[in-house]
Amino acid sequence: VASSAAIGNVVTVEMTFEEWLESFRPSAKFWSTKILLSIGFIQTLLLEIPPLSTHLSITEKDLFYASLLCIECFLLSLLHVIAWNPSESWLIDLRNQLSAET
């Protein structure tokens, strides 16, 4: 339930502030969040399906879930490298503004 609500909130922010966020290039940033939330939710459900839920102990399921999440987070970090480009115009403008204030 929490994952669904979180994804819904991300979509709401993305759609509500679409025009204001245009220079921010939010698409990949929001997708990385939606993917991570979805994967966590789906994995939780899949670990309760009989083949896995009957053959794995609670500790083994928790370790399997954590291990998969580590791998997935690494792969999503590659998307973050693309999504959070340090040479984006909004970030350069912010840096210039901050350096002008000091």
Secondary structure, DSSP 4 states (H G I P E B T S, - for coil): -HHHHHHHHHHHHHHHTTTTTGGG--HHHHHHHHHHHHHHHHHHHHTTSHHHHHHS-HHHHHHHHHHHHHHHHHHHHHHHHHHT-TT-HHHHHHHHHHHHH-
